[in-house]
Amino acid sequence: MKRIGAATFTLFTVASLGSSCALAQDDPKATERWEPVPKVVTPGAKENAPPSDAVVLFDGHDLSGWEASKDQSPAAWKVHDGIVTVDKTTGNIQTRQRFHSYQLHLEWQIPRDITGEGQGRGNSGVFLASTGPGDEGYEVQIMDSFENATYVNGQAASIYKQAAPLVNAARHPGDWQTYDIVWTAPVFAADGSVKSPAYLTLFHNGVLVQNHTELTGETFYIGKPKYKPYTTAAIKLQAHGDHSQPISFRNIWVRPLD
């Protein structure tokens, strides 16, 4: 049997690959992919309504999916008229369910007759991965930033003490405002080191204000951010200790992305 030389075989292989590439360029079916088929998710029937695969955290009726973060007792904030208003005397509340990466929608309202200035004006926040009372997680700031000056990495839609928003998209006090957040949780190695950091994308009132922002760790009021290993954690709403009128929330839902 006549053997094919190495050079001849190489030329044959290159020619075959060239023919395949040419076929891929000429045949539209060569670049079609049919599997896996994405699952069907039905969008909400109304604007900002939860899609079919969402976990509804607050629908205006009760706080059965929430607990006091200090002791896991039933959440005691006031539910009325389809909304929930912060009760500063009872402290922060958090979800009973734990999450990793997710899409989060929530709506919040600063009182129309809000008083105070700077950080003492409608201050609250949403913590995206809280593992306990002493571990707040990663805070997206909520406060009145409509014609109210403060440090830029502490205004509404900032990642508190880390990243200022790209723009100030705040509405007038009394108007409902929306946050749509994509939270990519950090991943940790077995020894606790960070394999990949957390990322956050945020739309404030439909405006992109955090664009896949990399976080450098958890939120601290004093000191630089740092990471602490975790797997899943609660979503927490803050009862801030300032003396201004408490804010309200409505229509909170989450889509786990794991």
C-alpha positions in Angstrom: 0.0 0.0 0.0 1.3 3.4 -0.9 1.8 5.6 2.1 0.8 9.3 2.1 3.7 11.5 3.0 3.5 14.0 5.8 3.6 17.0 3.5 0.8 15.5 1.3 -1.3 14.7 4.4 -0.9 18.3 5.6 -1.9 19.8 2.3 -4.9 17.4 2.2 -5.9 18.5 5.8 -5.6 22.2 5.0 -7.6 21.8 1.8 -10.3 20.0 3.7 -10.4 22.7 6.4 -10.5 25.4 3.7 -13.4 23.6 2.0 -15.3 23.4 5.4 -14.7 27.1 6.1 -15.9 28.0 2.6 -19.0 25.9 3.1 -19.6 27.7 6.5 -19.4 31.0 4.7 -21.7 29.9 1.8 -24.3 27.9 3.8 -26.5 29.8 6.3 -27.4 26.6 8.1 -23.8 26.0 9.1 -24.0 28.8 11.7 -27.5 27.9 13.0 -27.8 26.5 16.6 -31.1 24.8 17.7 -30.3 23.6 21.2 -30.6 24.2 24.1 -33.9 25.8 23.7 -34.4 28.8 26.1 -37.3 28.3 28.5 -40.4 30.4 28.0 -40.9 33.3 30.5 -44.1 35.3 30.2 -43.5 39.1 30.7 -45.7 40.9 33.2 -49.0 42.0 31.8 -48.4 45.6 33.0 -45.4 47.8 33.2 -43.0 46.7 36.0 -45.2 43.7 36.8 -43.3 40.5 37.7 -42.6 38.0 34.9 -43.8 34.4 35.2 -40.5 33.1 36.7 -40.2 35.9 39.4 -40.3 35.4 43.1 -42.7 38.1 44.4 -41.3 39.6 47.6 -43.9 42.2 48.2 -47.2 42.5 46.4 -48.9 45.1 48.5 -50.7 42.7 50.9 -48.3 41.4 53.6 -44.7 40.9 54.7 -44.9 37.1 55.0 -41.7 36.8 52.9 -39.8 39.1 55.2 -38.3 39.0 58.7 -36.6 41.4 61.1 -32.9 41.2 60.4 -31.9 41.5 64.0 -33.6 38.4 65.3 -35.6 36.8 62.4 -38.9 37.6 64.0 -41.8 38.6 61.7 -41.2 41.9 59.9 -43.2 44.7 61.5 -43.1 47.5 59.0 -46.5 49.1 58.3 -48.4 47.7 55.3 -51.2 50.0 54.0 -52.8 51.0 50.8 -50.7 48.5 48.8 -47.4 49.8 50.0 -45.1 49.2 53.0 -43.6 52.1 55.0 -40.4 51.8 57.0 -40.8 51.6 60.8 -37.5 52.9 62.2 -38.3 51.6 65.7 -38.2 47.9 64.5 -35.1 48.1 62.4 -34.1 46.6 59.1 -36.0 43.8 57.4 -34.8 41.1 55.1 -36.1 38.3 52.9 -36.7 34.9 54.5 -35.5 33.3 51.2 -31.8 33.5 50.4 -30.4 34.2 46.9 -27.1 34.2 44.9 -27.2 36.1 41.6 -30.4 37.7 40.5 -32.4 40.4 38.8 -34.2 42.6 41.3 -37.0 45.2 40.8 -38.3 47.5 43.6 -40.1 50.8 43.7 -39.6 53.4 46.4 -41.0 56.8 47.4 -39.6 59.7 49.3 -42.3 61.6 51.2 -43.4 64.7 49.3 -42.9 66.9 52.4 -39.5 65.5 53.2 -37.3 67.7 55.4 -33.6 67.6 56.2 -30.5 67.8 54.0 -27.7 65.7 52.8 -27.7 62.2 54.2 -30.5 63.1 56.6 -33.1 63.3 53.9 -35.1 60.2 53.1 -32.1 57.9 53.7 -32.5 54.1 53.2 -30.9 51.4 51.2 -31.2 48.0 49.7 -28.5 45.5 50.7 -27.9 42.9 48.0 -26.3 40.1 50.1 -26.8 40.3 53.8 -25.8 37.3 55.9 -26.7 38.6 59.3 -27.2 41.6 61.6 -23.5 42.4 61.7 -22.9 41.7 58.0 -24.9 44.1 55.9 -23.6 43.0 52.5 -23.5 45.3 49.5 -25.6 48.5 49.7 -27.3 50.4 46.9 -28.1 53.8 48.4 -31.7 55.1 48.5 -32.3 58.7 49.5 -33.6 62.0 48.2 -31.1 63.2 45.6 -33.4 65.6 43.9 -31.6 69.0 44.4 -30.0 67.7 47.6 -26.3 67.7 47.6 -24.2 65.1 49.4 -21.0 63.1 48.7 -21.4 61.5 45.3 -20.7 57.9 46.3 -23.5 58.3 48.9 -26.3 59.7 46.8 -29.2 57.8 45.4 -28.2 54.9 43.0 -24.6 54.9 44.3 -23.0 51.7 45.5 -22.5 53.2 48.9 -19.0 54.4 49.6 -17.8 52.7 46.4 -19.2 54.0 43.1 -21.1 57.1 42.3 -23.9 56.7 39.7 -23.1 57.7 36.1 -25.9 60.3 36.2 -28.5 61.6 38.8 -31.8 60.3 37.6 -33.7 61.2 40.8 -37.4 62.2 40.7 -39.1 64.8 42.8 -40.0 63.8 46.3 -43.5 62.2 46.3 -43.0 60.6 42.9 -42.5 56.8 42.8 -39.0 55.7 41.6 -37.8 52.4 40.3 -34.6 50.4 40.7 -33.9 47.5 38.3 -30.8 45.7 39.5 -28.7 42.9 38.0 -26.6 41.4 40.8 -23.8 39.1 39.9 -22.7 37.6 43.1 -19.0 37.1 44.0 -17.5 33.6 43.8 -15.1 32.4 46.4 -12.5 29.6 46.4 -12.3 27.0 49.1 -9.8 29.0 51.0 -12.0 32.1 51.1 -10.2 34.0 48.4 -12.1 35.8 45.7 -12.3 33.8 42.4 -14.4 36.4 40.7 -15.7 39.7 42.2 -19.3 41.0 42.4 -20.7 43.1 39.6 -23.8 45.3 39.6 -25.8 46.9 36.8 -28.5 49.4 37.9 -31.3 51.2 36.1 -32.7 54.1 38.1 -36.1 55.2 36.7 -35.2 53.4 33.5 -31.8 55.2 33.2 -28.5 53.2 33.3 -26.6 54.5 36.3 -24.3 51.5 37.1 -22.9 49.7 34.1 -21.6 46.3 35.2 -19.7 48.0 38.0 -17.1 45.8 39.8 -17.3 45.9 43.6 -14.3 45.8 45.8 -16.1 44.2 48.7 -18.9 44.6 51.2 -20.2 48.0 52.4 -18.7 49.6 55.4 -19.6 53.1 56.8 -16.1 53.5 58.1 -13.1 51.9 56.3 -12.5 50.4 52.9 -14.7 47.6 51.4 -13.6 44.0 51.7 -14.9 40.6 50.8 -16.3 38.0 53.2 -17.1 34.5 51.8 -20.7 33.5 51.5 -22.9 31.3 49.2 -26.4 32.7 49.4 -27.8 35.6 51.4 -30.8 37.7 52.1 -32.0 40.9 50.4 -32.3 43.6 53.1 -34.1 46.9 53.3 -32.8 49.6 55.6 -34.5 51.5 58.4 -32.0 54.3 58.6 -31.6 56.2 61.8 -31.9 59.7 60.5 -34.8 61.9 61.7 -36.5 62.5 58.4 -39.8 61.0 57.5 -39.7 57.3 56.6 -39.9 56.2 53.0 -42.2 53.6 51.4 -41.8 50.6 49.0 -44.0 48.7 46.7 -43.9 46.1 43.9 -40.7 44.1 44.9 -39.8 41.0 42.9 -36.7 39.0 42.1 -35.6 36.6 39.4 -32.8 34.2 40.5 -30.2 33.9 37.8 -28.3 30.8 38.9 
